[in-house]
Each structure stands twice: as structure tokens, then as C-alpha cells.
Amino acid sequence: MTATIRQLLTTATQRLGDRLDAEVLLAYALSKPRSWLIAHADDALSPEHVSAYKLLIEQREAGEPVAYITGRRGFWTFDLQVTSDTLIPRPETELLVERALQHVPADKACHVLDLGTGSGAIALAMARERPRAHVVATDVNADALAVAQHNARHHHVHNISFSLGEWFAPLGERRFDVIVSNPPYIESGDPHLQQGDLRFEPMRALASGVDGLDDIRRIVAQATHHLVPGGWLLFEHGWNQGDAVRTLLRDAGFVELSTTRDLEQRDRVSAGQKPVSEDCGSPSTAA
């Protein structure tokens, strides 16, 4: 006997404990939008589609992230390609984009740098929202950078360029008005790294030393050399790292320090300004 969409979703939800995952995977198996499932809830599916769906459910039961199974993840206004070479974009990272956009005027030509771009999520969001800006995105992983480049082409984002290398290494003496990053910040011994979706994501994009701050230290230490006077550095970090990163920023000479909390009221994004203001788009910003 063939199964209907309603029956399959009910069974899959019970197995996964997550209705959204069940719907996303069925929509993917059928190459249909999730809204189609509602309108066709009582449609019977072919044995081939049922078998394909069951295989997807088994992958998810084994812990593989939905984003890696489908190869897609929504972020900002984009439906992005993701692979096991890239970190899965998360909703809380949109807070970093929101905060960074406050420092990039819509009516001036500015230069923005995204360090460790991964899928390109942050860089593409900044470029789309500020079409007069030019965004440079770096990543040490060539395969991840290829995914970001694909996403830029697919979404017709043209005010962006890509450089292969670790953090600031490929940039020479270039300076920027705003630098953003979602760097690794989990403590290397954190047991969560061996749980849930994190088990499948690239460890280099997640963990950063005993206290999780190794890469943030490198970024903060080098950022002033790559910022114009008055430029801003903003980055995401762990919920318990706000005090520590503000100290790092202060010790590096940054001013106007701030930390923004996410929807769960946890410290999530910190920012600092390089002293001495200059207008965006001045000759010193050439990147």
C-alpha cells in the first residue's frame, strides 16, 4: 500500500522528533517547496519517492545535519549552497550582519572585509545590502571559498571578491572601513563538539584553543593594521566570552567597545573602533 504525504510526515516526525526537519527532507526528496506538502497532504507517493525519503530520514537519524543532506541553508535573504567544507550558517549570525551594517553607509563607497567567509553568508549579506560597498572575503580552505564564489554567482552578487589564505595573510597592506568575522570560538575540549550537528561540521571552523579565543586573539591583534582610522571590527563569539573579548579589544587600542546580545540574551557580537575618525571612502581605504 502506498503512503500519503500526511502519513509519511507523521511517521518521520515521530522518528526525528522534529516536524520541520521531516518537512524539509520530504520537500527535498520531491523537489517541491514545503508549502506544496500542505496542499497535497493526502496525495499518495510512488514507492521510489517513499524509498528515497526513508533514506534521507535514516541519514538524519544518524545525526547528519539537514543542511548537509540537502546541500542548502537559508541565511538573510539567500538560499545558500553549503557543503561539509563550510560551517552551517546560523540565524544568530544575522545579528553580526545587522550590527555591521550600522557602520557601512548606504550612500558611500566603502570597503568591507569578511574573514573566514565559509559559505559566504556574511559577505553576501553585506554586499547585497550595501551595493556601493566592495566586500572582500577570505578563507583558508579553497573548497569552502569555491562554495562562497558559487553562491555569489548564483545570487548575482557582483560587488564582492575572494582571496585564499588564513585571516589577513592574502591582503598585503590593504585597509578597510569595516572588518567582520564569525571565527572559531568553541573551547577545544567542549563536549558539545562531539554532539549533534557539530560532529559533522569542519572542526577548524568551530574550535580555537583551550579557551576558544586563539583565532580571535590573532584577528584582534592584526586588525588595526588593516583598518582605516575610525574603522570598525565586529565579530561573533561565545556566550561566555564577552568580558574576555572586550579586554582583548581594549588592550589592542580599540575604543567605543560594545557587546550585543542575541535573542536569548546571551553575549554574541562584540565591536570596537580604531581611534581617529575619517570619512568612509577616503583615499586611505583603497583595498
ROFIPA-761544 format. One record per residue (C-alpha): x, y, z; residue number from 0. Coordinates in Angstrom, 1 decimal, decimal comma. Layout:
BEGIN
      c1      c2      c3  resi
       X       Y       Z   NUM
...
end
This chain:
BEGIN
      c1      c2      c3  resi
     0,0     0,0     0,0     0
     1,3     3,5    -0,9     1
     1,7     6,1     1,8     2
     0,4     9,6     1,7     3
     2,4    12,8     2,4     4
     0,5    13,2     5,7     5
     1,3     9,7     6,8     6
     4,9     9,9     5,9     7
     5,4    13,2     7,7     8
     3,7    11,9    10,8     9
     5,9     8,9    11,0    10
     9,1    10,9    10,2    11
     8,2    13,5    12,8    12
     7,9    10,7    15,4    13
    11,2     9,3    14,4    14
    13,1    12,5    14,3    15
    11,3    14,5    17,0    16
    11,3    17,5    14,6    17
     8,4    18,4    12,3    18
    10,5    21,0    10,4    19
    13,3    18,5     9,6    20
    10,7    16,0     8,4    21
     9,1    18,6     6,1    22
    12,4    19,9     4,7    23
    13,6    16,5     3,8    24
    10,4    15,4     2,2    25
    10,3    18,6     0,1    26
    13,8    18,0    -0,9    27
    13,1    14,3    -1,9    28
    10,2    15,5    -4,0    29
    11,9    18,7    -5,4    30
     8,9    20,7    -4,2    31
     8,6    23,7    -1,8    32
     7,4    22,9     1,7    33
     4,1    24,8     1,0    34
     3,3    22,2    -1,6    35
     3,3    19,5     1,1    36
     0,4    21,2     2,8    37
    -1,7    21,5    -0,3    38
    -1,1    17,9    -1,2    39
    -1,1    16,2     2,2    40
    -3,4    13,4     1,1    41
    -1,5    12,6    -2,1    42
     0,0     9,2    -2,3    43
     3,6     9,0    -3,3    44
     5,3     6,5    -5,5    45
     7,4     3,7    -3,9    46
    10,5     5,3    -5,4    47
     9,8     8,6    -3,6    48
     9,0     6,8    -0,4    49
    12,2     4,8    -0,5    50
    14,2     8,0    -1,2    51
    12,6     9,7     1,7    52
    13,3     6,9     4,1    53
    17,0     7,0     3,2    54
    17,1    10,8     4,0    55
    15,4    10,1     7,3    56
    18,0     7,5     8,1    57
    20,8    10,0     7,4    58
    19,2    12,5     9,7    59
    18,7     9,9    12,4    60
    22,4     9,1    12,2    61
    23,0    12,8    13,1    62
    23,9    14,3     9,7    63
    22,7    17,9     9,6    64
    19,8    18,6     7,3    65
    21,8    21,4     5,6    66
    24,4    18,9     4,6    67
    21,9    16,3     3,4    68
    20,1    18,9     1,2    69
    23,2    21,0     0,4    70
    21,2    24,1     1,2    71
    20,7    26,5     4,1    72
    18,7    29,8     4,3    73
    20,6    32,9     5,6    74
    19,5    36,5     5,4    75
    17,6    36,7     2,0    76
    19,6    33,9     0,4    77
    19,2    30,2    -0,1    78
    22,8    29,2     0,1    79
    24,7    26,1    -1,0    80
    26,6    24,5     1,8    81
    28,9    21,5     2,0    82
    30,9    19,7     4,6    83
    33,7    22,1     3,9    84
    31,7    25,0     5,2    85
    30,2    25,9     8,6    86
    26,4    25,8     8,5    87
    25,1    29,4     8,7    88
    23,0    30,0    11,8    89
    20,3    32,6    12,5    90
    22,2    34,2    15,3    91
    25,0    35,2    12,9    92
    22,5    37,6    11,2    93
    22,9    39,7    14,3    94
    26,5    40,3    13,2    95
    25,3    41,4     9,8    96
    22,8    43,8    11,4    97
    25,4    45,4    13,6    98
    28,0    45,7    10,9    99
    25,5    47,3     8,5   100
    25,2    50,2    11,0   101
    28,8    51,1    10,2   102
    28,5    50,9     6,4   103
    26,7    53,9     5,0   104
    24,4    53,1     2,1   105
    25,3    56,3     0,2   106
    29,1    56,0     0,2   107
    31,7    53,7    -1,4   108
    33,2    51,7     1,5   109
    35,5    48,7     1,8   110
    34,4    45,7     3,9   111
    36,4    42,6     4,8   112
    34,9    39,3     5,8   113
    37,4    37,0     7,5   114
    36,8    33,2     7,2   115
    33,9    33,5     4,9   116
    32,9    29,8     4,6   117
    29,8    29,7     2,5   118
    30,0    33,4     2,0   119
    26,9    34,1     4,1   120
    28,1    37,2     5,9   121
    29,9    38,7     2,9   122
    27,0    38,2     0,5   123
    24,5    39,7     3,0   124
    26,8    42,8     3,4   125
    27,3    43,1    -0,3   126
    23,6    42,8    -1,1   127
    22,5    45,3     1,5   128
    25,3    47,8     0,6   129
    25,7    47,8    -3,2   130
    28,0    50,8    -3,2   131
    30,5    48,9    -0,9   132
    33,1    46,5    -2,1   133
    33,4    43,3     0,0   134
    36,5    41,2     0,2   135
    36,0    37,6     1,6   136
    38,9    35,4     2,7   137
    39,1    31,8     3,7   138
    42,0    29,4     4,3   139
    40,0    26,5     2,7   140
    40,0    26,5    -1,1   141
    36,9    24,2    -1,2   142
    35,0    26,5     1,1   143
    36,0    29,5    -0,9   144
    34,7    27,8    -4,1   145
    31,3    27,4    -2,4   146
    31,3    31,1    -1,5   147
    32,1    32,0    -5,1   148
    29,4    29,8    -6,4   149
    26,9    31,4    -4,0   150
    27,9    34,9    -5,2   151
    27,5    33,9    -8,8   152
    24,2    32,1    -8,2   153
    22,7    35,1    -6,4   154
    24,2    37,7    -8,8   155
    26,2    39,5    -6,1   156
    28,9    41,3    -8,0   157
    30,4    43,8    -5,6   158
    32,5    41,1    -3,9   159
    35,9    39,4    -4,4   160
    37,5    36,4    -2,8   161
    41,1    35,7    -1,6   162
    42,5    32,4    -0,4   163
    44,5    32,5     2,8   164
    44,4    32,5     6,5   165
    42,8    35,6     8,0   166
    44,7    38,7     6,8   167
    47,5    36,7     5,1   168
    46,4    37,3     1,5   169
    45,6    41,0     1,9   170
    49,0    42,6     1,9   171
    48,8    46,2     3,1   172
    45,1    46,7     2,2   173
    42,9    48,5     4,7   174
    39,2    48,5     5,2   175
    36,4    50,6     6,7   176
    34,7    47,6     8,4   177
    36,1    44,1     9,2   178
    33,6    41,3    10,2   179
    34,2    37,7    11,1   180
    32,5    34,7    12,5   181
    35,7    32,9    13,6   182
    36,1    29,6    15,5   183
    35,4    30,3    19,2   184
    34,5    27,0    20,9   185
    36,8    25,6    23,5   186
    38,8    22,6    22,1   187
    37,7    20,4    25,0   188
    34,0    21,3    24,8   189
    32,0    18,1    24,8   190
    29,4    19,7    22,5   191
    31,8    19,3    19,6   192
    31,1    15,6    19,7   193
    27,3    16,0    19,8   194
    24,6    16,8    17,4   195
    25,3    18,6    14,1   196
    28,7    19,8    15,3   197
    30,1    16,3    14,8   198
    29,8    16,8    11,1   199
    31,0    20,4    10,7   200
    34,6    21,2    10,0   201
    36,5    21,3    13,3   202
    38,8    24,1    12,1   203
    35,8    26,4    11,7   204
    34,5    25,6    15,2   205
    37,2    25,2    17,8   206
    40,1    27,5    18,7   207
    42,3    26,5    21,5   208
    41,8    25,7    25,2   209
    39,7    28,8    25,9   210
    38,2    29,2    22,3   211
    40,0    32,5    21,8   212
    43,1    31,7    19,8   213
    41,8    32,9    16,5   214
    40,0    35,9    18,0   215
    43,3    36,9    19,5   216
    45,0    36,8    16,1   217
    42,3    38,8    14,4   218
    42,2    41,5    17,1   219
    46,0    41,8    17,1   220
    46,2    42,3    13,4   221
    43,0    44,2    12,7   222
    44,3    47,7    13,5   223
    46,9    47,3    10,7   224
    44,1    46,6     8,2   225
    41,6    49,2     9,4   226
    41,4    52,9     8,3   227
    41,4    55,3    11,2   228
    37,9    55,3    12,6   229
    37,2    51,8    11,1   230
    35,3    49,1    12,9   231
    36,0    45,5    13,8   232
    33,0    43,3    14,6   233
    32,9    39,6    15,3   234
    30,7    36,8    16,7   235
    31,8    34,9    19,8   236
    30,6    32,6    22,5   237
    28,0    33,5    25,2   238
    30,6    33,5    28,0   239
    33,4    35,4    26,2   240
    32,1    38,9    26,2   241
    34,3    40,2    29,0   242
    37,4    38,5    27,6   243
    37,0    39,8    24,0   244
    36,3    43,3    25,2   245
    39,6    43,1    27,2   246
    41,4    42,0    24,0   247
    39,9    44,9    22,1   248
    40,8    47,4    24,8   249
    44,3    46,1    25,1   250
    44,7    46,4    21,3   251
    43,8    50,1    21,4   252
    40,2    49,9    20,2   253
    37,6    52,3    21,5   254
    33,8    52,6    21,6   255
    33,6    48,9    22,7   256
    30,3    47,2    22,8   257
    28,8    43,7    23,0   258
    25,3    42,9    21,6   259
    23,2    40,1    23,0   260
    21,2    37,7    20,9   261
    17,5    36,8    21,2   262
    18,3    34,5    24,2   263
    20,0    37,5    25,9   264
    23,5    36,0    25,6   265
    26,6    37,9    24,6   266
    27,0    37,2    20,9   267
    28,7    40,1    18,9   268
    31,4    42,5    20,1   269
    32,7    45,5    18,3   270
    35,4    48,1    18,6   271
    36,6    51,1    16,7   272
    40,1    52,1    15,6   273
    40,7    55,6    17,0   274
    40,7    58,8    14,9   275
    37,7    59,1    12,6   276
    37,9    59,5     8,8   277
    35,1    59,6     6,3   278
    34,3    56,3     4,5   279
    35,6    56,3     1,0   280
    38,7    58,4     1,7   281
    41,8    57,6    -0,3   282
    43,3    55,6     2,6   283
    40,5    53,0     2,3   284
    41,7    51,7    -1,1   285
    41,5    47,9    -0,8   286
end
